[in-house]
Amino acid sequence: MYTPVAADVAKLRNITGAGMMDCKKALVEAEGDFDLAIDNLRKKGQKVAANRADRDSHEGAVIAKLNEDFTMGAIIALNCETDFVAKNDSFVELAHELAEQAVMYANKEEFLASDFHGMTVAEKLIEQTGVIGEKIEIGSFERIEGPYLGAYIHAGNKIAAISSLSSKVDGAAEVAKSVSMQVAAMNPIALDETKVSQETIDKELEIERELLTKEGKPANIIDNILKGKMQRFYKDNTLVHQSFIKDSSISVADYVKSLDNDLKVLGFVRVSLT
């Protein structure tokens, strides 16, 4: 009977990320054939994945990454079933590595089909499901491009955000990170009032009109009151009009302009586990 040496077990573990005992067992079953051992570990992952397909993978790590010139960025949520796994160093390291690769792909489908150390990302997730014993999947994928990007990952890897500024000027790195922190903390629904969906506007107007009617406000003044209500709604819920979290006396737009009068926020993406 073939007995693998420690060096071979370690080599297979480095290739697959599987546990030492799983690697040893796979090598024994494959009689030392590395390719067959890797296939066996993947098949184990497929079996575990099939058995856990209906599980709720609501925990995980949310990671944001930028390219070298800060013009492209991506956020992924690598989801799992338990907080215990989500905090594991190897799991978080994998999430960082996957997020770094995600920057290069336009959408989740292309990313999942991309090569990741000799297998696709989708295959890696199945393999890790077998290794860890929990459902592992990409729960969210967001990508953004812009003249200059900044990222922020909240402590605990539960929320991440990336914001785009209109140009790269001295001090832009700190401003972009602060704006991304704002996005993570305040969860704006849009960049400004022009980016709010008509459906959201109509729903808000409907709610406020109903409340004003119940309060007995005359019909001829309700429309004027609604204009003020919507201005407040945009101030609370759109990024550039929100009060800046580090100085509530100014808006986010004013904070950005304080660095350079021509500087603007062009967009943002945000991912949260909750």
QUIQUI-V197801 format. One line per field, one symbol per residue. ss: DSSP state (@ for helix, = for strand, . for the rest). phi: phi as a letter, one per 40 degrees, with the letter a starting at -180 (. if undefined). psi: psi as a letter, one per 20 degrees, with the letter a starting at -180 (. if undefined). Layout:
ss->???
phi->???
psi->???
//
This chain:
ss->.....@@@@@@@@@@@...@@@@@@@@@@....@@@@@@@@@@@@@@@@@@.......========.....=========..@@@@..@@@@@@@@@@@@@@.....@@@@@@.==..==@@@@@@@@@@@@....=========..======.....=======......@@@@@@@@@@@@@@@...=..@@@..@@@@@@@@@@@@@@@@@....@@@@@@@@@@@@@@@@@@@=@@@.==..=====@@@@@@@@.....========..
phi->.cbccdcccccccccbgccdccccccccccfgcccccccccccccccccccbdcccbccibbbbbbccbgbbaabbbccacbcdcdccdcccccccccccccdcbcaccccccccbfgacddccccdcccccgbcbaccbabbabacabbbabcdggcbaabbbbcacbdgccccccccccdcccbfccacaccbccccccccccccccccccccgcdccbcccccccccccccccbbdcccccccaccbccdccccccacccbcciababbcb
psi->ppoqrhhgghghghghjrrghhggghhghjliogghgggghhhggggggghjhjqomirapoppqqrhjkiqrqpqooqahqhgghipghghgggggghhhhhiqhrhghghiqpnljrrgghhggghghghjqpprohqopqqqrhpqqqppqpikhpqqpqpqirorpihggghghhhhggggimqirgahiipqhggggggggghggghghijpqhiighhhhghghghghhhipghiqpphiniiqrgghgghhgphipqphrrqppqi.
//
